[in-house]
Structure formats: C-alpha cells, structure tokens
Amino acid sequence: MSAEVAGEALAHGARLSRSALYVPGDSPEKLRSALGRGADELIVDLEDAVAPGRKALARDLVATWLDGLPPTDVEVWVRVNAGPPALDDIRAVAAAAGLAGVTLAKVESPEQVVAAAALLEELGSPARIVPLLESAAGVLRAAEIAAAPRVHRLQVGEADLRADLGVTLGPDERELLWVRSQVVLVSAAAGIAPPIAPVSTDFRDLDALRASTEALARLGFMGRACIHPAQVATVNDVFTPTAEAVAEAESLLAALSAAGSGVALDARGRMIDEAVARHARLVLARRR
C-alpha cells in the first residue's frame, strides 16, 4: 500500500481498528462468543495459543468457523504458524469470505511475506498480511518487510523479542522505546496502516493498562492488541477520539475543502494545511 493509497483510504472514510482481540483457534466456545466481545478486530490464533498436538484440530475448527461467520463489522484475522506450516494454515482459511487477512508469526525477512502473498494470489484470495516482528532480525529488517506485497500494517511480538534481546522492562518500559518508535516510523514511511501496539499480559490491572496504552498512543500507535476480553473496553476508550476532537477534525477538513487550495484558516484564525488535514483524517478514522 503506497502512501498515496493510504491517504486516499483515510480521506474516503476508512476505519482504523482500536482493538484486536486474540482468540484461541482450538476453543469452539471462545470462537462462538468472540464477535460479541467489543473488539474492532479478532486475531484467531493458530500459533502460540494452540498446543502442538492440537494444531490440525485448530486449523479445521477455524476454517469451519470462518465459513459460518455472519455479516459483521468486526475484522477477522488468523495468526498462522511460523515456517512451512504457515502455508498449510493459509490454504485452510484463504477461501473464507469473512477473512480480512493473515498475521504471519516470527517474520524476519521480506521473503517470508512474499511467499505468503504469492500463495494468496495463487488461491485467488484478497486477504492482506500483517507481519509479526518478534526478533532483533525482524525489527532490523522492518522497512523491507513493510514494503513487501499485501502488507497492511506491522505488529511487534514483544514477549519473544524481549527473550531474544535479554531485555527486562522497567516501570516506564523505556527499554523498548526505540523498537516501538522504529515500527511507527517505518510504517509511516512505507505508507501502510499505523501499527497496533503490543499486548499487555496483565489483564487484571486495568489502570496500568490504561496508562501504558495512553503512552503507546502518544508514540503513534493507533490501536492495541488484547489477550483478554477484559482489556478491550479500556483499549477502545483510549483510542476513541472525543466528540470534541471529531467535531474539530470535521471542521478543519471542511474549511480546507471550502478554500479550494492547499491552505486555509480555521474558525480561530489558525493556518490549516495538508499536514493538519492528515492528522484530522486519522482522528476520523478512529471514531465510532
């Protein structure tokens, strides 16, 4: 997706997901209730959440569940396993009409994305791809990975990344600040959707979740992945613009449109240009 295409999508009312809830692919009960959990997206997991001996079962369950999905505004992604099993997972789910795309686990090179994109093309699927960066190698090649075919956005898998780096997070999580900012920067440069923030494994401390999510929003993340339904409402709240912010964004865009040029003045006499308009479109893309 080029920068121009991304900008056009936002200009025409495309939505950004505020929350993405992981759902174990081998749990029929959790799959049945997942659409009602309030998340903008589901990431149905065939990887870490599924024991090795249940992979084939999970693949069949998820394929059947996808085929029976009712019409919904909730985007559904499937996280596939790393390595060669990823292609088998993709073959099992690619034909589903309700599939938004696949999340590729443990991506370290653009070649992994190219292989998945080629298979999707062969299968006639329009599904998009979200590479999951979970190692130093993946983070250092993030720009190449972001430029690969069908990439919708990037995500960081920080649990595996911390293990790879030997990092222990402190209270302000500054140890991963460079990685997080790098992924935001790379995404903007590639013209793909902004990244969603990594999960918090503590789903009981919602005050801490809110504080860390607000910090991630300030860094440029536009949503966050959740490992438990209890996290969804807090994450949605942080990433939902206020009514005042929406009204201001609409007013700015209307003033710029009415001016018929690249520059205008808002109601308070402040200059509006395309940079201000891009920010306003991001606000509107997160409204509900």
C-alpha positions as a Python dict, from the first residue, in 0.01 Angstrom:
ca = {
    (1, 'M'): (0, 0, 0),
    (2, 'S'): (162, 327, -108),
    (3, 'A'): (146, 647, 95),
    (4, 'E'): (-95, 790, -164),
    (5, 'V'): (-324, 486, -136),
    (6, 'A'): (-319, 501, 244),
    (7, 'G'): (-402, 871, 236),
    (8, 'E'): (-686, 814, -9),
    (9, 'A'): (-829, 538, 209),
    (10, 'L'): (-840, 768, 511),
    (11, 'A'): (-981, 1052, 303),
    (12, 'H'): (-1272, 829, 200),
    (13, 'G'): (-1369, 721, 548),
    (14, 'A'): (-1161, 407, 605),
    (15, 'R'): (-1157, 298, 968),
    (16, 'L'): (-861, 216, 1189),
    (17, 'S'): (-904, -62, 1441),
    (18, 'R'): (-871, 46, 1802),
    (19, 'S'): (-857, -305, 1947),
    (20, 'A'): (-763, -651, 1823),
    (21, 'L'): (-856, -944, 2049),
    (22, 'Y'): (-661, -1270, 2031),
    (23, 'V'): (-884, -1579, 2034),
    (24, 'P'): (-750, -1937, 2066),
    (25, 'G'): (-826, -2127, 1748),
    (26, 'D'): (-886, -2457, 1926),
    (27, 'S'): (-1165, -2330, 2155),
    (28, 'P'): (-1513, -2356, 1997),
    (29, 'E'): (-1670, -2178, 2295),
    (30, 'K'): (-1438, -1876, 2266),
    (31, 'L'): (-1481, -1864, 1890),
    (32, 'R'): (-1861, -1861, 1927),
    (33, 'S'): (-1856, -1565, 2166),
    (34, 'A'): (-1568, -1371, 2010),
    (35, 'L'): (-1769, -1140, 1784),
    (36, 'G'): (-1960, -1005, 2083),
    (37, 'R'): (-1659, -903, 2290),
    (38, 'G'): (-1649, -544, 2163),
    (39, 'A'): (-1319, -560, 1975),
    (40, 'D'): (-1285, -398, 1635),
    (41, 'E'): (-1077, -695, 1519),
    (42, 'L'): (-1024, -1055, 1613),
    (43, 'I'): (-693, -1232, 1568),
    (44, 'V'): (-782, -1601, 1571),
    (45, 'D'): (-468, -1780, 1682),
    (46, 'L'): (-332, -2099, 1531),
    (47, 'E'): (13, -2041, 1680),
    (48, 'D'): (116, -1978, 2042),
    (49, 'A'): (-231, -2028, 2192),
    (50, 'V'): (-258, -2380, 2047),
    (51, 'A'): (-66, -2681, 2178),
    (52, 'P'): (142, -2868, 1916),
    (53, 'G'): (-85, -3170, 1928),
    (54, 'R'): (-395, -2960, 1857),
    (55, 'K'): (-271, -2764, 1554),
    (56, 'A'): (-460, -2968, 1294),
    (57, 'L'): (-778, -2957, 1503),
    (58, 'A'): (-750, -2580, 1543),
    (59, 'R'): (-698, -2533, 1170),
    (60, 'D'): (-1017, -2730, 1093),
    (61, 'L'): (-1218, -2555, 1363),
    (62, 'V'): (-1116, -2210, 1244),
    (63, 'A'): (-1184, -2290, 878),
    (64, 'T'): (-1534, -2413, 967),
    (65, 'W'): (-1598, -2114, 1194),
    (66, 'L'): (-1490, -1870, 922),
    (67, 'D'): (-1722, -2033, 671),
    (68, 'G'): (-2015, -1979, 906),
    (69, 'L'): (-1946, -1617, 1000),
    (70, 'P'): (-2250, -1388, 989),
    (71, 'P'): (-2221, -1039, 837),
    (72, 'T'): (-2017, -830, 1083),
    (73, 'D'): (-1822, -507, 1114),
    (74, 'V'): (-1555, -693, 1311),
    (75, 'E'): (-1247, -767, 1101),
    (76, 'V'): (-1122, -1123, 1138),
    (77, 'W'): (-755, -1214, 1102),
    (78, 'V'): (-589, -1551, 1151),
    (79, 'R'): (-244, -1577, 1306),
    (80, 'V'): (-69, -1862, 1127),
    (81, 'N'): (228, -2065, 1243),
    (82, 'A'): (585, -1980, 1157),
    (83, 'G'): (782, -2157, 884),
    (84, 'P'): (641, -2413, 638),
    (85, 'P'): (322, -2476, 844),
    (86, 'A'): (220, -2118, 766),
    (87, 'L'): (141, -2215, 408),
    (88, 'D'): (-77, -2507, 518),
    (89, 'D'): (-263, -2274, 755),
    (90, 'I'): (-316, -2021, 477),
    (91, 'R'): (-450, -2287, 241),
    (92, 'A'): (-705, -2389, 506),
    (93, 'V'): (-851, -2041, 562),
    (94, 'A'): (-784, -1837, 247),
    (95, 'A'): (-1116, -1915, 77),
    (96, 'A'): (-1330, -1780, 364),
    (97, 'A'): (-1525, -1472, 265),
    (98, 'G'): (-1502, -1333, 618),
    (99, 'L'): (-1122, -1336, 631),
    (100, 'A'): (-959, -992, 639),
    (101, 'G'): (-609, -1135, 631),
    (102, 'V'): (-339, -1339, 799),
    (103, 'T'): (-93, -1245, 1069),
    (104, 'L'): (243, -1408, 997),
    (105, 'A'): (427, -1517, 1309),
    (106, 'K'): (801, -1461, 1359),
    (107, 'V'): (875, -1276, 1038),
    (108, 'E'): (1244, -1200, 992),
    (109, 'S'): (1267, -1132, 619),
    (110, 'P'): (1054, -994, 335),
    (111, 'E'): (1086, -1330, 160),
    (112, 'Q'): (851, -1485, 415),
    (113, 'V'): (587, -1227, 329),
    (114, 'V'): (646, -1267, -44),
    (115, 'A'): (586, -1644, -16),
    (116, 'A'): (260, -1592, 174),
    (117, 'A'): (145, -1323, -72),
    (118, 'A'): (223, -1549, -368),
    (119, 'L'): (16, -1830, -218),
    (120, 'L'): (-277, -1596, -153),
    (121, 'E'): (-255, -1479, -513),
    (122, 'E'): (-249, -1838, -637),
    (123, 'L'): (-556, -1917, -427),
    (124, 'G'): (-742, -1613, -554),
    (125, 'S'): (-775, -1462, -208),
    (126, 'P'): (-778, -1083, -148),
    (127, 'A'): (-652, -1134, 209),
    (128, 'R'): (-399, -888, 345),
    (129, 'I'): (-91, -964, 556),
    (130, 'V'): (29, -841, 895),
    (131, 'P'): (389, -946, 965),
    (132, 'L'): (462, -1002, 1334),
    (133, 'L'): (814, -889, 1429),
    (134, 'E'): (937, -1096, 1721),
    (135, 'S'): (1316, -1089, 1696),
    (136, 'A'): (1606, -849, 1652),
    (137, 'A'): (1642, -969, 1293),
    (138, 'G'): (1279, -888, 1219),
    (139, 'V'): (1296, -540, 1371),
    (140, 'L'): (1617, -453, 1185),
    (141, 'R'): (1457, -550, 852),
    (142, 'A'): (1124, -384, 930),
    (143, 'A'): (1147, -138, 640),
    (144, 'E'): (1199, -418, 386),
    (145, 'I'): (922, -623, 540),
    (146, 'A'): (681, -328, 538),
    (147, 'A'): (745, -283, 163),
    (148, 'A'): (656, -646, 79),
    (149, 'P'): (335, -731, -113),
    (150, 'R'): (-3, -716, 64),
    (151, 'V'): (135, -581, 392),
    (152, 'H'): (-146, -397, 572),
    (153, 'R'): (43, -300, 888),
    (154, 'L'): (315, -423, 1122),
    (155, 'Q'): (291, -565, 1473),
    (156, 'V'): (557, -638, 1733),
    (157, 'G'): (555, -952, 1944),
    (158, 'E'): (733, -821, 2248),
    (159, 'A'): (741, -1136, 2461),
    (160, 'D'): (958, -1319, 2207),
    (161, 'L'): (1151, -1002, 2131),
    (162, 'R'): (1239, -946, 2497),
    (163, 'A'): (1366, -1302, 2519),
    (164, 'D'): (1572, -1252, 2204),
    (165, 'L'): (1725, -930, 2336),
    (166, 'G'): (1757, -1027, 2702),
    (167, 'V'): (1554, -718, 2794),
    (168, 'T'): (1376, -673, 3128),
    (169, 'L'): (1117, -395, 3122),
    (170, 'G'): (1117, -127, 3387),
    (171, 'P'): (810, 68, 3501),
    (172, 'D'): (815, 310, 3206),
    (173, 'E'): (914, 40, 2952),
    (174, 'R'): (1182, 268, 2805),
    (175, 'E'): (1390, -36, 2719),
    (176, 'L'): (1175, -95, 2409),
    (177, 'L'): (1117, 270, 2319),
    (178, 'W'): (1348, 256, 2016),
    (179, 'V'): (1181, -58, 1881),
    (180, 'R'): (833, 86, 1919),
    (181, 'S'): (921, 418, 1759),
    (182, 'Q'): (1107, 239, 1480),
    (183, 'V'): (796, 39, 1387),
    (184, 'V'): (581, 354, 1386),
    (185, 'L'): (838, 537, 1172),
    (186, 'V'): (880, 250, 926),
    (187, 'S'): (503, 216, 886),
    (188, 'A'): (459, 585, 807),
    (189, 'A'): (746, 579, 559),
    (190, 'A'): (603, 274, 382),
    (191, 'G'): (254, 427, 361),
    (192, 'I'): (89, 131, 531),
    (193, 'A'): (-165, 147, 815),
    (194, 'P'): (-28, 259, 1152),
    (195, 'P'): (78, -29, 1377),
    (196, 'I'): (-129, -155, 1666),
    (197, 'A'): (52, -173, 1997),
    (198, 'P'): (176, -494, 2161),
    (199, 'V'): (-27, -683, 2418),
    (200, 'S'): (-12, -640, 2794),
    (201, 'T'): (-7, -977, 2966),
    (202, 'D'): (-152, -837, 3291),
    (203, 'F'): (-525, -830, 3216),
    (204, 'R'): (-628, -767, 3577),
    (205, 'D'): (-464, -426, 3632),
    (206, 'L'): (-675, -208, 3406),
    (207, 'D'): (-532, 116, 3547),
    (208, 'A'): (-184, 9, 3442),
    (209, 'L'): (-324, -99, 3106),
    (210, 'R'): (-477, 245, 3053),
    (211, 'A'): (-154, 425, 3147),
    (212, 'S'): (62, 213, 2917),
    (213, 'T'): (-191, 234, 2633),
    (214, 'E'): (-201, 613, 2659),
    (215, 'A'): (180, 618, 2641),
    (216, 'L'): (175, 398, 2332),
    (217, 'A'): (-88, 623, 2171),
    (218, 'R'): (144, 921, 2222),
    (219, 'L'): (414, 729, 2033),
    (220, 'G'): (191, 697, 1727),
    (221, 'F'): (18, 362, 1774),
    (222, 'M'): (-346, 377, 1668),
    (223, 'G'): (-479, 67, 1846),
    (224, 'R'): (-368, -220, 2067),
    (225, 'A'): (-381, -597, 2068),
    (226, 'C'): (-555, -760, 2365),
    (227, 'I'): (-510, -1107, 2511),
    (228, 'H'): (-827, -1099, 2724),
    (229, 'P'): (-1177, -958, 2668),
    (230, 'A'): (-1147, -759, 2990),
    (231, 'Q'): (-888, -536, 2822),
    (232, 'V'): (-1099, -439, 2521),
    (233, 'A'): (-1314, -163, 2673),
    (234, 'T'): (-1014, 20, 2817),
    (235, 'V'): (-818, 0, 2493),
    (236, 'N'): (-1119, 114, 2289),
    (237, 'D'): (-1169, 408, 2522),
    (238, 'V'): (-810, 528, 2490),
    (239, 'F'): (-815, 512, 2111),
    (240, 'T'): (-1165, 657, 2057),
    (241, 'P'): (-1148, 1032, 1987),
    (242, 'T'): (-1378, 1254, 2190),
    (243, 'A'): (-1683, 1415, 2031),
    (244, 'E'): (-1498, 1748, 2052),
    (245, 'A'): (-1196, 1607, 1867),
    (246, 'V'): (-1420, 1462, 1595),
    (247, 'A'): (-1607, 1791, 1552),
    (248, 'E'): (-1281, 1984, 1529),
    (249, 'A'): (-1138, 1740, 1271),
    (250, 'E'): (-1454, 1767, 1058),
    (251, 'S'): (-1444, 2145, 1081),
    (252, 'L'): (-1078, 2160, 976),
    (253, 'L'): (-1134, 1936, 674),
    (254, 'A'): (-1445, 2130, 572),
    (255, 'A'): (-1255, 2460, 590),
    (256, 'L'): (-971, 2324, 380),
    (257, 'S'): (-1213, 2183, 124),
    (258, 'A'): (-1406, 2510, 103),
    (259, 'A'): (-1086, 2709, 49),
    (260, 'G'): (-1020, 2519, -272),
    (261, 'S'): (-645, 2537, -217),
    (262, 'G'): (-379, 2372, -7),
    (263, 'V'): (-406, 2626, 275),
    (264, 'A'): (-695, 2771, 475),
    (265, 'L'): (-776, 2929, 811),
    (266, 'D'): (-987, 2765, 1079),
    (267, 'A'): (-1250, 2939, 1289),
    (268, 'R'): (-983, 3068, 1528),
    (269, 'G'): (-759, 3203, 1253),
    (270, 'R'): (-503, 2923, 1261),
    (271, 'M'): (-349, 2802, 938),
    (272, 'I'): (-464, 2464, 804),
    (273, 'D'): (-255, 2273, 551),
    (274, 'E'): (-225, 1912, 433),
    (275, 'A'): (-24, 1809, 741),
    (276, 'V'): (-309, 1927, 966),
    (277, 'A'): (-558, 1753, 735),
    (278, 'R'): (-372, 1420, 760),
    (279, 'H'): (-393, 1432, 1137),
    (280, 'A'): (-763, 1518, 1118),
    (281, 'R'): (-826, 1216, 893),
    (282, 'L'): (-653, 990, 1146),
    (283, 'V'): (-889, 1122, 1415),
    (284, 'L'): (-1193, 1048, 1199),
    (285, 'A'): (-1062, 702, 1110),
    (286, 'R'): (-1082, 605, 1479),
    (287, 'R'): (-1431, 739, 1552),
    (288, 'R'): (-1718, 500, 1623),
}
